Amino acid sequence: MYSPLLRASSPRRALIAAGCIALAVNTGRAHAVDIELPALGDASSAVVSPVVERKLGEAWLRMFRSQVRTVSDPLLSDYLEHLIFDLAAHSELSDARLKVVVVDNPTINAFAVPGGVVGIHNGLLLYAQHEDEMASVIAHELAHLSQRHFARGVEEARANAVPNMLALLGSLVVAATAGGNAGMAAITATQAAIQQQQLRFSRAHEREADRIGMVTLVEAGYDANGMPRMFSRMMESLRYAGQRPPEFLLSHPVTENRVADSQNRARNYAGQGRVDSEDFALMRARVQLGFDQTPGFAIKRFRAEIEKDGGASIGNVYGLALAQTRADELDAARSTLAPLLENHPDKIAFAIAAADIDLAAGKPEAAARRLRGQLDVNPGNHPLTMAYANALLRNGKPRDAERVLEEHSRRKPDDPQVWYELAETHGLAGNIIAVHRARAEYFILNGALDLAERQLGYALDLARSDFHTTASVQARIADIRAMREEIKL
């Protein structure tokens, strides 16, 4: 057994070192004249190529996970991935191989990292009142990626391109950890210096991302007015921000001119766009429950909301059922959930909620049967598969759960939680070599490369008589050593 909060020291040191190197760079002054953005594919690609961006993005994501608390809720992750990939399909991205990371943080923030990493703070779901508002933020971030704003931004400082990139990426860790620790102070200072250098560029990039992001928003079927509404909401938040505004507004400053520009642009698009999906309301309820102090507090709050709207919001009813389950009020939870199951028999979130009640009541067989029926209709579904494997384990069938998760790990090889659960399941099934290999994959994805190599060493010692396994493990150790070289850039 091992803790999901284990942290590696070497990626942290590498990132801090990169920030310190960049601190020594002469940032200079912005030009006094307007800077014309280069056409895509010109010199910016020579400074930071798409291939280099992807490698840096992947290395950064491993570092990020090693230092930031991320969300392991399969339902929420699945919802956000579908929303992001739907927007990406309607964007100008030429390479839609995106990696999505959900940060467990109540602040307003979203970010896009060169190389196709898109991050969302789960607090954004509570801050956005409608799905088109949240989608507008994501569409804006996708526009930064499609226009390669980062590469174009560092074109001005060719000699400092890689140090600047690492320092700017490091600032996202600071934002996601709400200040980070003292060791990250150097990166914070570097971020401020480089942002000052590139201020004129960033303003032009923001305007371009607003314009292209709104087109993406509309092409995906959302209301263009979601963007100015979200900007207005952000400006309103500044009144309550105290001395420090929300993290998103530090890197994406919203002004009255920017709000007005987006309002004028939205008038060019007719129609109201799609209404909020039911899943948006359900995921908001899940996030809210996660931030509530106790299940009892959540029950009171959801009941108050239901009394206020007469039960019109499906999310509040769903949230109440979840809170009652956590409070071990299982009869009440079944009663609350019953009309949702009756009216929406195919809704995956409700099926999982019902299975959770069965598990809490000591009926894992019933939970597994319910989830298996849903998986027959939705094969390969991520949240259903994870819930089903858990139900099988609770029902004393680790080998069945092992087969389910092994197959799922091939569909979701970049999901740390899949490997974490698979390692635990291998252990219960008595497959010790596989335990070490799954743990290694988990540690790799979380930036703990030393721990990952140690796990593979254990696997290698146990597999000496198995040529195929030995060769496979040795190849993965070589991969880890190559990853170390990447973060030494």
C-alpha positions as CSV (number, residue, x, y, z in Angstrom):
1,M,0.0,0.0,0.0
2,Y,1.2,3.6,-0.7
3,S,-0.2,7.1,-0.4
4,P,-1.4,9.0,-3.4
5,L,0.1,12.1,-1.8
6,L,3.7,10.9,-2.1
7,R,5.8,13.6,-3.7
8,A,9.1,13.4,-5.7
9,S,11.9,15.8,-4.9
10,S,13.8,15.8,-8.2
11,P,11.1,17.3,-10.4
12,R,10.5,20.0,-7.8
13,R,14.2,20.8,-7.7
14,A,14.4,20.9,-11.5
15,L,11.5,23.3,-11.8
16,I,12.9,25.6,-9.1
17,A,16.3,25.6,-10.7
18,A,14.7,26.6,-14.0
19,G,13.1,29.5,-12.3
20,C,16.3,30.6,-10.7
21,I,18.2,30.4,-14.0
22,A,15.5,32.5,-15.6
23,L,15.8,35.1,-12.8
24,A,19.2,36.0,-14.0
25,V,18.0,36.8,-17.5
26,N,17.9,40.4,-18.6
27,T,14.3,41.1,-19.2
28,G,14.8,44.4,-21.0
29,R,11.9,46.8,-21.9
30,A,8.9,46.4,-24.2
31,H,9.2,48.3,-27.5
32,A,7.5,51.7,-27.6
33,V,5.7,50.7,-30.8
34,D,3.0,48.1,-31.4
35,I,4.5,44.7,-32.0
36,E,3.1,42.8,-35.0
37,L,2.4,39.2,-34.3
38,P,4.3,36.8,-36.6
39,A,2.3,34.5,-38.9
40,L,1.9,31.0,-37.7
41,G,4.7,28.7,-38.7
42,D,7.4,31.4,-39.1
43,A,10.3,32.1,-36.7
44,S,8.3,31.2,-33.6
45,S,8.4,27.6,-34.6
46,A,12.2,27.8,-34.9
47,V,12.4,29.1,-31.4
48,V,10.0,26.6,-29.8
49,S,8.8,24.0,-32.2
50,P,5.5,22.1,-31.7
51,V,7.6,18.9,-30.9
52,V,9.5,20.7,-28.1
53,E,6.3,22.3,-26.8
54,R,4.7,18.8,-26.5
55,K,7.7,17.4,-24.7
56,L,7.9,20.3,-22.3
57,G,4.1,20.2,-21.7
58,E,4.3,16.5,-20.8
59,A,7.3,17.0,-18.5
60,W,5.5,20.0,-16.9
61,L,2.3,18.0,-16.3
62,R,4.3,15.4,-14.4
63,M,5.9,18.1,-12.3
64,F,2.6,19.8,-11.8
65,R,0.9,16.7,-10.5
66,S,3.8,16.1,-8.1
67,Q,3.0,19.4,-6.3
68,V,-0.6,20.2,-6.8
69,R,-3.7,18.4,-5.4
70,T,-5.7,17.2,-8.4
71,V,-9.2,15.7,-8.6
72,S,-9.7,12.0,-8.9
73,D,-13.5,12.1,-9.4
74,P,-14.1,10.1,-12.6
75,L,-17.6,11.6,-13.2
76,L,-16.3,15.2,-13.1
77,S,-13.2,14.4,-15.1
78,D,-15.2,12.6,-17.8
79,Y,-17.6,15.5,-18.0
80,L,-14.9,18.1,-18.4
81,E,-13.0,16.0,-20.9
82,H,-16.0,15.6,-23.1
83,L,-16.7,19.4,-22.9
84,I,-13.1,20.3,-23.7
85,F,-12.8,17.9,-26.6
86,D,-16.1,19.0,-28.0
87,L,-14.9,22.6,-28.0
88,A,-11.5,21.5,-29.4
89,A,-13.2,19.9,-32.3
90,H,-14.7,23.2,-33.3
91,S,-11.5,25.2,-32.6
92,E,-8.5,26.1,-34.8
93,L,-6.3,23.5,-33.1
94,S,-4.4,21.5,-35.7
95,D,-3.4,18.9,-33.0
96,A,-6.2,18.0,-30.6
97,R,-4.1,15.5,-28.5
98,L,-5.1,17.2,-25.3
99,K,-4.4,16.2,-21.7
100,V,-6.9,17.5,-19.2
101,V,-6.0,18.0,-15.5
102,V,-8.6,19.0,-12.9
103,V,-7.2,20.9,-9.9
104,D,-8.9,20.6,-6.5
105,N,-9.1,24.3,-5.7
106,P,-12.1,26.6,-5.1
107,T,-10.6,29.6,-6.9
108,I,-11.4,30.8,-10.4
109,N,-8.8,29.5,-12.7
110,A,-8.2,27.7,-16.0
111,F,-5.0,27.5,-18.0
112,A,-3.6,26.1,-21.2
113,V,0.1,24.9,-21.3
114,P,2.1,24.6,-24.5
115,G,2.0,21.0,-25.6
116,G,-1.7,20.5,-25.3
117,V,-2.3,20.5,-21.5
118,V,-5.6,22.1,-20.4
119,G,-6.2,22.7,-16.7
120,I,-9.4,23.6,-14.9
121,H,-9.9,24.4,-11.2
122,N,-13.0,22.7,-10.1
123,G,-14.0,25.9,-8.4
124,L,-14.7,27.4,-11.8
125,L,-17.8,25.2,-12.0
126,L,-19.3,27.0,-9.0
127,Y,-18.2,30.4,-10.2
128,A,-19.8,30.0,-13.7
129,Q,-23.6,30.2,-13.4
130,H,-24.2,28.7,-16.8
131,E,-22.4,26.1,-19.0
132,D,-21.7,28.6,-21.8
133,E,-19.9,30.8,-19.3
134,M,-17.5,28.0,-18.3
135,A,-17.2,26.9,-22.0
136,S,-16.2,30.5,-22.9
137,V,-13.2,30.3,-20.5
138,I,-12.1,27.0,-22.0
139,A,-12.6,28.2,-25.6
140,H,-10.4,31.2,-24.8
141,E,-7.6,28.9,-23.4
142,L,-7.9,26.6,-26.5
143,A,-7.4,29.7,-28.7
144,H,-4.1,30.4,-26.9
145,L,-3.0,26.9,-27.8
146,S,-4.2,27.0,-31.4
147,Q,-2.5,30.3,-32.1
148,R,0.7,29.2,-30.3
149,H,0.8,32.3,-28.2
150,F,3.5,31.0,-26.0
151,A,5.9,30.3,-28.8
152,R,5.1,33.7,-30.3
153,G,5.6,35.4,-27.0
154,V,9.1,34.1,-26.5
155,E,10.1,34.9,-30.0
156,E,11.3,38.3,-28.7
157,A,13.8,36.7,-26.5
158,R,15.3,33.8,-28.6
159,A,18.3,33.2,-26.4
160,N,16.0,33.0,-23.3
161,A,13.2,30.9,-24.8
162,V,13.5,27.7,-22.8
163,P,14.3,29.3,-19.4
164,N,11.4,31.7,-19.9
165,M,9.1,28.9,-20.9
166,L,10.0,26.8,-17.8
167,A,9.6,29.8,-15.5
168,L,6.2,30.7,-17.0
169,L,5.0,27.2,-16.6
170,G,6.3,27.2,-13.1
171,S,4.0,30.1,-12.3
172,L,1.0,27.9,-12.9
173,V,2.1,25.6,-10.1
174,V,2.1,28.7,-7.8
175,A,-1.4,29.6,-8.9
176,A,-2.8,26.1,-8.4
177,T,-1.3,25.8,-4.9
178,A,-2.6,29.2,-3.9
179,G,0.8,30.6,-3.2
180,G,2.9,27.5,-3.0
181,N,5.8,27.2,-0.5
182,A,8.8,29.3,0.1
183,G,10.9,27.3,-2.3
184,M,8.7,28.5,-5.2
185,A,9.3,32.2,-4.5
186,A,12.0,32.4,-7.1
187,I,9.5,31.3,-9.8
188,T,7.0,33.8,-8.7
189,A,9.5,36.6,-9.1
190,T,10.6,35.3,-12.5
191,Q,7.0,35.2,-13.6
192,A,6.5,38.8,-12.7
193,A,9.6,40.0,-14.5
194,I,8.8,38.1,-17.7
195,Q,5.2,39.2,-17.7
196,Q,6.4,42.8,-17.5
197,Q,8.6,42.2,-20.5
198,Q,5.9,40.6,-22.6
199,L,2.9,42.8,-21.4
200,R,2.3,44.3,-24.8
201,F,2.3,40.9,-26.4
202,S,0.0,39.4,-23.8
203,R,-2.6,42.1,-24.3
204,A,-2.6,41.4,-28.0
205,H,-2.8,37.7,-27.3
206,E,-5.8,38.2,-25.0
207,R,-7.7,40.1,-27.6
208,E,-7.0,37.5,-30.2
209,A,-7.9,34.6,-27.9
210,D,-11.2,36.4,-27.1
211,R,-12.0,36.7,-30.8
212,I,-11.1,33.2,-31.8
213,G,-12.5,31.7,-28.6
214,M,-15.9,33.3,-29.3
215,V,-15.9,31.7,-32.7
216,T,-15.2,28.3,-31.2
217,L,-17.9,28.9,-28.6
218,V,-20.5,29.6,-31.2
219,E,-19.3,26.8,-33.6
220,A,-19.8,24.4,-30.7
221,G,-23.4,25.6,-30.3
222,Y,-23.1,27.8,-27.2
223,D,-24.4,31.3,-26.7
224,A,-21.8,33.9,-27.6
225,N,-23.1,36.1,-24.8
226,G,-21.6,33.5,-22.4
227,M,-18.2,35.2,-22.8
228,P,-19.2,38.8,-21.9
229,R,-21.4,37.5,-19.1
230,M,-18.4,35.6,-17.7
231,F,-16.1,38.7,-18.1
232,S,-18.7,40.8,-16.2
233,R,-18.9,38.2,-13.5
234,M,-15.1,38.3,-13.2
235,M,-15.0,42.1,-12.9
236,E,-17.7,41.8,-10.2
237,S,-15.5,39.4,-8.3
238,L,-12.7,42.0,-8.1
239,R,-14.9,44.0,-5.6
240,Y,-14.6,41.1,-3.1
241,A,-11.0,40.0,-3.9
242,G,-9.3,42.1,-1.2
243,Q,-5.7,42.9,-2.0
244,R,-5.2,39.9,-4.3
245,P,-7.5,39.2,-7.2
246,P,-8.4,35.7,-8.4
247,E,-5.5,33.9,-10.0
248,F,-7.2,33.8,-13.4
249,L,-7.4,37.6,-13.5
250,L,-3.7,38.0,-12.7
251,S,-2.8,36.4,-16.1
252,H,-6.0,37.3,-17.9
253,P,-6.8,40.9,-16.7
254,V,-10.4,41.9,-17.5
255,T,-11.1,45.5,-18.2
256,E,-14.3,47.5,-19.1
257,N,-13.0,47.8,-22.7
258,R,-12.5,44.0,-22.9
259,V,-16.1,43.4,-21.6
260,A,-17.5,46.0,-24.1
261,D,-15.5,44.4,-27.0
262,S,-16.9,41.0,-26.2
263,Q,-20.4,42.3,-25.9
264,N,-20.1,44.1,-29.3
265,R,-18.7,40.9,-30.9
266,A,-21.4,38.7,-29.4
267,R,-24.1,40.9,-31.2
268,N,-22.8,39.5,-34.5
269,Y,-24.1,36.1,-33.7
270,A,-27.8,35.3,-33.8
271,G,-29.5,32.8,-31.6
272,Q,-29.3,31.9,-27.9
273,G,-27.3,28.7,-28.2
274,R,-27.7,25.5,-26.3
275,V,-29.3,25.4,-22.8
276,D,-27.3,24.2,-19.9
277,S,-26.9,20.4,-19.9
278,E,-28.2,18.4,-17.0
279,D,-24.7,17.2,-16.4
280,F,-23.5,20.7,-15.8
281,A,-25.9,21.0,-12.8
282,L,-24.9,17.5,-11.6
283,M,-21.2,18.3,-11.7
284,R,-21.7,21.6,-9.9
285,A,-23.5,19.7,-7.1
286,R,-20.6,17.2,-6.9
287,V,-18.0,20.0,-6.6
288,Q,-20.1,21.9,-4.1
289,L,-20.4,18.8,-1.9
290,G,-16.7,18.3,-2.0
291,F,-16.1,21.8,-0.7
292,D,-18.8,21.7,2.0
293,Q,-17.4,21.2,5.6
294,T,-19.6,18.2,6.5
295,P,-22.3,16.1,4.9
296,G,-24.8,17.5,7.4
297,F,-24.0,21.0,6.3
298,A,-24.4,20.0,2.7
299,I,-27.8,18.4,3.4
300,K,-29.0,21.7,5.0
301,R,-27.7,23.8,2.1
302,F,-29.2,21.5,-0.6
303,R,-32.5,21.4,1.1
304,A,-32.6,25.2,1.4
305,E,-31.9,25.4,-2.4
306,I,-34.7,22.9,-3.2
307,E,-37.1,24.9,-1.0
308,K,-36.1,28.0,-2.9
309,D,-36.6,26.7,-6.4
310,G,-39.2,24.0,-5.7
311,G,-37.0,21.2,-6.8
312,A,-36.6,22.7,-10.3
313,S,-32.8,22.2,-10.3
314,I,-32.0,18.5,-10.8
315,G,-28.5,19.3,-9.5
316,N,-29.8,20.2,-6.0
317,V,-31.8,17.0,-5.7
318,Y,-28.9,14.9,-6.8
319,G,-26.6,16.8,-4.4
320,L,-28.9,16.1,-1.6
321,A,-29.0,12.4,-2.3
322,L,-25.2,12.3,-2.4
323,A,-24.9,14.2,0.9
324,Q,-27.4,11.9,2.6
325,T,-25.4,8.9,1.4
326,R,-22.3,10.3,2.9
327,A,-24.1,11.0,6.1
328,D,-25.3,7.4,6.2
329,E,-28.9,8.4,5.9
330,L,-29.5,5.7,3.3
331,D,-33.3,5.4,3.4
332,A,-33.5,9.2,2.9
333,A,-30.9,9.0,0.1
334,R,-32.9,6.2,-1.7
335,S,-36.1,8.2,-1.4
336,T,-34.4,11.4,-2.8
337,L,-32.8,9.5,-5.6
338,A,-35.8,7.4,-6.6
339,P,-37.6,10.0,-8.8
340,L,-34.3,10.9,-10.6
341,L,-33.8,7.2,-11.4
342,E,-37.3,6.8,-12.6
343,N,-37.3,9.8,-14.8
344,H,-33.7,9.3,-16.1
345,P,-33.1,5.6,-16.1
346,D,-30.1,5.9,-18.4
347,K,-28.3,8.7,-16.5
348,I,-24.9,7.3,-15.5
349,A,-24.5,9.7,-12.6
350,F,-27.7,8.4,-11.0
351,A,-26.8,4.8,-11.6
352,I,-23.5,5.3,-9.8
353,A,-25.2,7.2,-7.0
354,A,-27.7,4.3,-6.5
355,A,-24.7,1.8,-6.5
356,D,-23.0,3.9,-3.9
357,I,-26.1,3.6,-1.7
358,D,-26.0,-0.2,-2.2
359,L,-22.4,-0.3,-1.2
360,A,-23.0,1.8,1.9
361,A,-25.8,-0.6,2.8
362,G,-23.5,-3.6,2.5
363,K,-24.9,-4.8,-0.8
364,P,-21.9,-4.9,-3.1
365,E,-23.4,-7.6,-5.3
366,A,-26.4,-5.5,-6.1
367,A,-24.2,-2.5,-6.8
368,A,-22.0,-4.6,-9.2
369,R,-25.1,-5.9,-11.0
370,R,-26.5,-2.4,-11.5
371,L,-23.3,-1.1,-12.8
372,R,-22.7,-4.1,-15.1
373,G,-26.1,-3.4,-16.7
374,Q,-25.1,0.2,-17.4
375,L,-21.7,-0.9,-18.8
376,D,-23.5,-3.2,-21.2
377,V,-25.1,-0.2,-22.7
378,N,-22.1,2.1,-22.3
379,P,-19.0,-0.1,-22.8
380,G,-15.7,1.4,-21.8
381,N,-17.3,4.4,-20.0
382,H,-14.7,5.7,-17.6
383,P,-16.8,6.5,-14.4
384,L,-18.9,3.4,-14.8
385,T,-15.8,1.2,-15.2
386,M,-14.1,2.7,-12.2
387,A,-17.3,2.3,-10.1
388,Y,-17.8,-1.3,-11.3
389,A,-14.3,-2.4,-10.5
390,N,-14.7,-0.9,-7.0
391,A,-18.0,-2.8,-6.6
392,L,-16.3,-6.1,-7.6
393,L,-13.6,-5.5,-5.1
394,R,-16.1,-4.8,-2.4
395,N,-17.9,-8.1,-3.5
396,G,-14.7,-10.1,-2.9
397,K,-13.8,-10.5,-6.6
398,P,-10.3,-9.0,-7.0
399,R,-9.4,-11.0,-10.1
400,D,-12.5,-9.9,-11.9
401,A,-11.8,-6.3,-10.9
402,E,-8.2,-6.8,-12.0
403,R,-9.3,-7.8,-15.5
404,V,-11.6,-4.8,-15.8
405,L,-9.0,-2.3,-14.8
406,E,-6.2,-3.9,-16.9
407,E,-8.4,-3.4,-20.0
408,H,-9.3,0.1,-18.9
409,S,-5.7,1.1,-18.3
410,R,-5.1,0.5,-22.1
411,R,-7.9,3.0,-22.8
412,K,-6.8,5.5,-20.2
413,P,-3.0,5.1,-19.9
414,D,-2.5,8.7,-18.8
415,D,-4.9,8.6,-15.9
416,P,-3.0,8.3,-12.5
417,Q,-6.1,7.2,-10.7
418,V,-6.6,4.2,-13.0
419,W,-3.1,3.0,-12.2
420,Y,-3.5,3.7,-8.5
421,E,-6.6,1.6,-8.3
422,L,-5.0,-1.1,-10.5
423,A,-2.0,-1.4,-8.2
424,E,-4.2,-1.9,-5.2
425,T,-6.3,-4.5,-7.1
426,H,-3.2,-6.4,-8.3
427,G,-2.2,-6.6,-4.7
428,L,-5.5,-8.0,-3.6
429,A,-5.3,-10.5,-6.5
430,G,-1.8,-11.6,-5.5
431,N,-0.1,-10.4,-8.6
432,I,3.0,-8.8,-7.0
433,I,5.1,-8.0,-10.2
434,A,2.1,-6.2,-11.6
435,V,1.7,-4.3,-8.4
436,H,5.1,-2.8,-8.8
437,R,4.6,-2.0,-12.5
438,A,1.3,-0.3,-11.9
439,R,2.7,1.7,-9.0
440,A,5.6,2.8,-11.3
441,E,3.1,4.1,-13.9
442,Y,1.2,6.0,-11.2
443,F,4.5,7.5,-9.9
444,I,5.6,8.5,-13.5
445,L,2.4,10.3,-14.1
446,N,2.8,12.2,-10.8
447,G,6.4,13.2,-11.5
448,A,7.9,10.8,-8.9
449,L,10.5,9.3,-11.3
450,D,12.9,8.1,-8.6
451,L,10.0,6.2,-6.9
452,A,8.9,4.8,-10.2
453,E,12.3,3.5,-11.1
454,R,12.5,1.9,-7.7
455,Q,9.2,0.1,-8.2
456,L,10.4,-1.2,-11.6
457,G,13.6,-2.4,-9.9
458,Y,11.5,-4.5,-7.5
459,A,9.6,-5.9,-10.5
460,L,12.8,-6.7,-12.3
461,D,14.1,-8.7,-9.3
462,L,11.0,-10.8,-9.3
463,A,10.9,-11.4,-13.0
464,R,14.4,-12.6,-13.7
465,S,13.2,-15.9,-15.1
466,D,10.6,-14.3,-17.5
467,F,12.5,-12.9,-20.5
468,H,9.5,-11.0,-21.9
469,T,8.6,-9.3,-18.7
470,T,12.2,-8.5,-18.0
471,A,12.7,-6.8,-21.4
472,S,9.5,-4.8,-21.0
473,V,10.5,-3.6,-17.5
474,Q,14.0,-2.7,-18.7
475,A,12.5,-0.7,-21.6
476,R,10.3,1.3,-19.2
477,I,13.3,2.0,-17.0
478,A,15.0,3.5,-20.1
479,D,11.9,5.6,-20.7
480,I,12.2,7.0,-17.2
481,R,15.8,7.9,-17.7
482,A,14.9,9.7,-20.9
483,M,12.2,11.7,-19.0
484,R,14.9,12.8,-16.5
485,E,16.9,14.2,-19.4
486,E,13.8,16.1,-20.7
487,I,13.4,18.0,-17.4
488,K,17.1,19.0,-17.4
489,L,16.4,21.3,-20.4
